[in-house]
């Protein structure tokens, strides 16, 4: 009986190891994102490799020019989605990317009655900007986190800015601040300390980006009322605890198969 249990554990461990190894060679970006008939052709014009090349070409830029170029790149490489648009699997973590996160996502309906917020794992918001960029799909907070993380890793002070019902990014250099919105491809050449006084310019920028005129009228409360918080610049600063959890889960996806294989190894050593 013990040998059978050890063999079962070994099969599970090997299968999970195989998932991890296959994932090393697969792109986790949903195929529908860059497919002409995937529903996102109007938003996404760069695939992951093209995005990395474009970002690399922007490293030598400085100031507002760099912030603007990187914002444009992220806007063209990502799509706004809350999981309701497009295939249901669009925002799910693939088994081959991280089977632990996917397993938690599949178990989420059981955990929700115990207080887990819906969407925590079924639509996991990556806190690592490059991992999130590879997936390429998210809400305004996810896309702004991608942008701020990319700029920060490229040497520019940048973080996430929480507004009243919306999330954008900010960048700073030489005492100047700019507001960056990769979700709607908008760059405002001033910071939050000027946004309310220049709300007409804010509305004009969003109108030019394609926002309906009646919707731009709502930007006043978004930029001038309620919560407006500059989160600290740096990778993982949007949700630090979730960032640490994410890093731990990516270690666990390799560690757990090794632990599962232990009973077989112990059994073989005793022979």
Secondary structure, 3 states (H helix, E strand, C coil): CHHHHHHHHHHHHHHHHHHHHHHCCCCCCCHHHHCCCCCCCCCCCCCHHHHHHHHHHCCCCCHHHHHHHHHHHHHHHCEECCCCCCCHHHHCCCCCCCHHHHHHHHCHHHHHCCCCCCCCCCCCCCCCHHHHHHHCEECHHHHHHHHHHHHHHCCCEEEEEECCCCEEEEEEECCEEEEEECCCCEEECCCHHHHCCCHHHHHHHHHHCCCCHHHHCCHHHHHHCCCCEECCCCCCCCCHHHHHHHHHHHHHHHHHHHHHHHHHHHHHHHC
